[in-house]
């Protein structure tokens, strides 16, 4: 049987993002664990850097969802990895605990898309991408108590929605006592995942997907990181933390 050919450019892009994330987390540990004052890390540039990492991860996950097999197993593994990180950080690093982090979001989105796929695939791909992107930006401030577009069109949400415990916090309605150093609620981020899903469908309909297999954007090291991104995600932060302790 012919071995399935990988999309090496996607592996390389994922690996590049993993590397960027590791560098960002190293700086985060230096600033917040070692208490080294690095002024630029509190700047707009650092925020854009952090956002570029999570946006790329979530979009790529949405794009690659349709490419993967055993979706329930893969989604379950990623979700459980997120739960594992929550347990470990709660026990060993409570001041930097991670509750509902990016892996929990990605695993949830991958599982949710299994039943939703039959509905979402009926929506024209272009309009599906546009609609999901609009909803993503409209709900970007849902953690802060409102939805809308900046100062132009906003709708304040009922405050009672934000005092209902972990289920509502998972959805995006955070209560006042909640804290997580890496928080990605289902809303708005699922809609960015959904945008990636429709990007893939558009690429498939236009015949671009098969061309990706022959894409020359391929770096062996970054590709290796990308192929094993979950393992590197789980291992990189403990390793960086240990290294930082000896500096």
Secondary structure, DSSP 4 states (H G I P E B T S, - for coil): -PPPPP-HHHHHHHHHHHHHHHHHHHHHHHHHTS----GGGGSHHHHHHHHHHHHHHHHHHHHHHTT-SSHHHHHHHHHHHHHHHHHHHHHH-GGG--SS-HHHHHHHHHHHHHHHHHHHTTS-HHHHHHHHHHHHHHTTTGGGTEEEETTTEEEEPPGGGGSS-HHHHHHT---TT---SS---HHHHHHHHHHHHHHHHHHHHTT-HHHHTT-----HHHHHHHHTHHHHHHHHHHHHHHHHHT-
